[in-house]
Amino acid sequence: MHTRIVLVLGLGWMLDAFEVNIVGSVLGVLQKLWRLTTAETSLIVSVWLIGIMVGAILFGYCADRFGRRRLFILTLLVYSGFTVVSALAPGYGAFLALRFLTAIGVGAEYSAVNAAISELIPARYRGRAAATVMNFWPVGSILAAFVTLYFISVLPAAVGWRFAFALGAIIALFSIWARRALPESPRWLAGRGRGEAARAVSARIAGGARDFAPHGPAETLPAARASGFIAQLRDLARRQPGRLALGCLLDFSEAAGYYGLFALLPLLVLPRLHVADQAVPWFFIIGNLGAAAGGLIAAAMLDKVGRKATVTIFYLLAAASMLVMGRAATGGSTGGVLLAFVAANLCATGSWIAAYPTFSELFPTRLRATGIGFSVGFGRIGAAIAPPLLVAVAQHVSLEASFAVLAAFWLLGAAAMIPWAIWGTEGKNRSLELLAEP
């Protein structure tokens, strides 16, 4: 049952990666098709990330208020619906608005999926399982690159990108069907005073049940236990300030660094090397092989080495890899840039795959999705400002200087881990109930 949970949630995470990377793969095509400036093109990435911020914060609260299981279906419905409409966008303005709405659904995934995987997996496997779900991201990235490569090569550029977006919506329909088999979190049910329902779900998981659809009339939540959106955020900030700060800083660091890298590559680095649009997806395919390796290494380390060491090491390596990438980008060698990108993607992906399980498990159950959502939302601020900032630095200073700024973003996350490594709680092999204690 736990394997099925990981696979089904991983499939949804793969779709999120598909959506993010499909845009990165066709940015050059859209820039030429709609005659966009570099700043206008980078705004597509920024608007997407602002939408994720809104979705993560809003639906993080909803996952704590109404349960994880309901959000699993709703988020994919929002995503798939607006992805279909995005494929029909008549121009730049409409595309921006639809990307924002699609991103709200993807942002909701961050909160619900990370909360659920923490609450449904035994302590001794929790880090590895959560990281395995996150590691579906490189799979989705590689799929997006192959899809884009096919449609751009076979179809005219003006319609090829539209078919690529539509395919993502079709895959999402299968994921919606698969998620119907997921159970509600027993911890969430118990926290809502529904102990009998929590015990029933736990027993059915232990017995290998395949049907978790609710039977009979739905139970109502006790009104006394429900908190409003602002009250939930205030409670989180007052009771968990250190853990909330850690989640926000880790996510800000990785989001700014990761999305900044993926904005610089198609906007400035590959055009500088005169790489054709049809060859751009191959950079993402090969680069994401490194990302998959980084995710697997992080997954293995979390439950063996521990959260503190794994996250700190990967963030430091990510910072160093950005400096290497900057030197390669100014060297003018396509092969050198590709090798540096593989290494940078390995370190960057390993960093955020290690970070999400680390801060997700630190919040108490009733505040977990809200805490994750707020951390992700705060992180998207960094992700939204990073592309235009890095482009400006590259244009007014140098391309290598923009990669130095990327390294600084990653160092911020490493710095945030130092006090936590000294005084904070290690999540390795500890139950969520023990981790929730002050």
N, C-alpha and C positions, 0 to 999 in steps of 0.2 A: 504494500500500500504506500509506503513512504517513497519507494522508487517511482510509482505512478504519480504521486504528488509532485516530485521533482521534475519529471518529464513534462507533465501538463503545464506547470508554471513556467518551466524553461521554454516551452513552445511559445507562450505569450511574450516572454522576454526576447526571444528570437525575432518576433514580429516588430517589437519596439526598435530593435537594432536595424532591421530591414528598413523601417520607415526613416530613421535618422540617416542611414548611409545611402539610401536611394537618392536623397537630396544632394548629398556630397558628390555622388557619382555624376549627377546631371547638372551641377551648378554651371560648369563651363558651357554646356549646351543652352541652358536657359539664358545665360548672359549674352550669348551671341544672338539667340532667337529673338529676345526682347530688347536687345541693344542696351543692356544695363551697364552702369558704371561698377567699379569694384566695390564701392560703398553700398550701392543698391543691392548687389549680389550678396554681400556679407550680411545685409539686413534680413535676408531670408533665414539665415541661421539664427540670428538674434531673436526674431519674432517667434520662431519655433521654441526656443528655450524659455522665453517669457511665458508661453502657453503651458509648457511643462511645469513651470513654477506655480502658476495658478492652479493647475489640475492637481499637483502634488499636495499643496496646502489645503485646498478645499476638500478633496476626496480623502485625504488623510484623516481629517475629522470625521467624514462620513463613514469610513471604515471602522473607526472606533465607536461611532454612534449606532450604526446599523449592522455591523458585522462584515467579516472579510468576504464571505461567499457571495453576497449580493453584488459587491463591487467587482468581483471577477468577471461577471457577465456584462455589467453596465459599462465598464471601461472599454472593453473590446467593441461593444456596440457603437460607442461614441467614436472610437478610432476608425472602425471600418466604414461607418457612414460618411464621415467627412473625408476619408481617403478617396472614396469613390468620386465625391464631388470635386475634390482637388484635381483629379485626373481630367475633369471637364472645364477647368478654370480657363476663361477666355484671355486673361492677361495677367500682368504683374500684380496689380492691386488686388484683384480677386484671389489670386494665388496666395498672397501674403495673409489675407484674412482667413482663408480656409486652412492654411498651415497652422495658424494660431489655434483654431478650433480643434483640429486633429491632435495637436500637442496636448490639449487639456486631457484627452483620453489617455494619452501615453503617460502623462504626469501622474494620473491616478494609479497607473500600474505600479509605479515606484513604491507608493505607500502600501497598497494592498498586498502585493506579492512579497515584499520584504518582511512585512509583519507576519503573514501567514506561514512562510517557510520557517521563521524562527519558532513559531508556536506549535508546529506540527511535527517537528523532527526531534528525536532524542538528543540529549546534551552531547553525548560522545561523538555524534556525527553531524551536529548542527552546523559547524563551520564549513565542513566539506560539502554538505548538501546545499547550503545557501550559496557558496561559491560556485558549485556546479550549475545551479540555476542561472547565476550571473554569467557563466561561461557560455551560455547559449548566445550571448551577444556576438562574439566573433563569428558564430555559425550564421546568424542573420546578416552580418556584414558581408560575409563571403557570398551568400545567396543574393544579396542586393547587387553586388558587383557583377555576378554572372548574368543576372536578369538584365541589368543595364547594358552590359556588353552585348547581349543577344539582340535586344530591341533596338539599340543604337546602330548596330551593324546591319540588321536585316531591314528595318523600317526607316523611313525618313525621320530626321531628328525632330521635326515638328510634331510627330505623333508617337514616336517611339517612347519618349519619357512618359506619356500618358498611359500607355499600356503597362509600363513598369509599375506605376502607382496602383493601377486597377488590380494587378495581380496580388498585391499586398492585401487588398480588401478580401479577395477570394480566399486566401490562406487564413485570414482572420475568422471567417465563418466556420472553418473546421475547428479552430481553436475554441470558439464559443461552444461548439458541440462537446468538445473534450472536457471543458471546464464544468460541465453539468455534473460530472462524477466526483467533483471535489467536495470534501466535507467542510462544515463550519469549524472554526477553531474551538476546541473544547475549553481552552483557557479563556477565550472571549465569552463563551457561554457561561462559564462559572463566574466570571467577573460581573456578569449581568444578573446574577442571582438565579440562573437557570441550571442548577446543579444536576438535576435529573437528565436534562438534555445533554449536558456535557459528558456525563457518565455513559449515556447511550451511544454518543458518537465515538468515544474512546473504545468502548466495547466492540463497536462495528469495525473500527480501524484494526483493532487487534485480531478480529475474526476474519479479516480480509474481505469485508463487504465491498460490493461494487456500486451500490446504489445509495446515494446520500441525499436524494431529493426529499424535501420535507413531506411528511405524511400527516394528514389531518389538518385541522385549523392551525394557522400560524400563532405562535405565542407572542404576546405583547411585552415590550420592554418595560420594566418598572420605571415609572416617571421620576421617582426620587433619585435614581441612579444616572439619569441622563443629564449631561451638561451641555450648555450652549457653546457655540464655536469660540467666542471670545473667552468664556470661562475656562474652556479646555486649554487654550493657549496660555492663559494667565497661570493656570495650575501647573502647566508644564514648565514655564519659566521660573516659577517660584520654588517648585519642589525638585527640579532636575536641571539647574542652571549649568553645572559643569558638563554634564552629559550632552545637553543641548548644544552648548558651545563647541564641544568636540565634534558632534555630528555636523554642525554648520561649517566649521572650518575645514574638516576633511572633505566635505562635499564641494565647498567653494573651490578648494585647491584642485581637486581632481577634475571638476567640471570645466573650470577655466583652462586648465592645462590640456585636457583631452580634446575638448571642442576647439580650443585655439589651434592645436596641432592639425586637426582635420579641416579647419578653415584655411590655414596657411598653405597646406599642401596643394589643393586644387586652384586656389586663387593666385598664389604668387610663385611657389616653388616649381610646380610642373610647367606653367607657362614660361618661366625663366629657362627651363631646360628644353623648351619647344616640344613637349610631349603632346601627341595628337589626342583629340577627345576620345577616339576609339581605344586608345591605349590606357587612359586614365583608370578604368575599372581594374586593369591588371595590377596596378599599384595597390589598390585596396584589397584585392584577392591575396596577393603575396604578403602584404603587410599584416593582414589579419591572421595569417598562419602564425606569425609571431605573437599576435594577441591571444590566440587560442593556447599557445604554449605558456604564456604568462599567466593566464587564468588557471590552467591546470597546476602550475607550480604553486600559485597562491592557495588553491583548494587543498593541496597536499600539506602545505605548511601550517594552515590555520589551526588544525586539530592536533598537530604534532609539535610544532615550534611554539605556537600560541599566537594570539591576536596582536599583542603589543609589538613583538619583534617583527612579525610578518609585515604589518602595515608600515612601520618605520623604515624597514629595509627597502621596501618597494618604492616608497615615496622618494627616498634619497637616490635610488637608482634611476627613477624617472627624471629627476632634476638633472642628473649627469647626462642622461641620454638625450635631453633636449639640446644641451651644449654641443654634443657630438653631431646631432642632426643639423644644427645651425652651421657648423663648420663644413659639413658635407654639402649643404644647400648652396653655399657660396663657392664651393670648389668646382662646380660645373659638370660633375660626373653623374650621369643618370644611374649607373650601377651603384655608385657610392651612396647616393641619396636613397636608393631602394634598400640597401643593406642597413643604413642608419634608421630608416623608417621602420623596418622590421624590428630592430632592437628597441626603438623608442615606443613602438606599439606594444611590445612584450612588457616593458616596464610600466607603461601607463595603464594598460588593461589590468595587469596584476595588482596595481595599486588600488584602483577603485573596486575591483572584485574582492579584495581583502577588506577594504574600508566598510562597505555596506553591511556585511554580516557583523562587523565589529561594533558599529554604533547602533545598529537595529536592535540587537539583543539587550542593550543597556537600559532601555525604557521599560517601565512597568506596562503590563498588558493593556490596561485601560487608556494609556497615553501613547502606546507604541506607534500606531499608524500616524497619529498626529505629530509625534516627535520626528518620525521618518519624513513625513510630508514637509514639515517646516525646515528640516535640514536640507532636503532636496530643493525646496523652494529658494532657500538662501543660496544654495550652491548655483542655481540657475542664474542668479544675478551675475556671478563671476563668468559663467558660460556666455551670457548675453553680451557682456561688455568686452570680453576677450577678443572676438574676431575683429571688430572695428578698431580696438586699441592696437592690436598687433599689426594690422594693416597700416595704421598711421605711423607706428614706430618704424616699420619696414620702409615706408615711403619717405619719411623725413630723417631717419637716422641710417639704418641698414637692416638688411634681412637677418644678419647674424644677431643684431641687437634684439630683434623681435623674439628670437629663440632664447636669448638670455632672459627676457621677461617671462617666457614660458617656464624656464627653469626656476625662476623666483616663485611662480605660482605653486609649483610642486614642493618647494622648500617650505612654504607656509604650512602645508599639511604635515610635513616631517616635524616642524617646530611645534605644532599642536600636539603631536604624539609624545613629545618628551616629558611634559609634566604628567600626562596620563600613564606613561610607562613607569614613572617613579611612584606615583601615589594612587593611580586609578585601579580599577578592578579588572582582572584577567578573566575573560569569558571562557577559556578553554575548559571543557569538561564540567562546567558548572550549570546547574539548572537555571531557567529564567527567573524562578522565584527567589533563588539566592542572589542572583545578579541585581534584582530589583531593590534589594535592601540597600540603605544608605552606606 
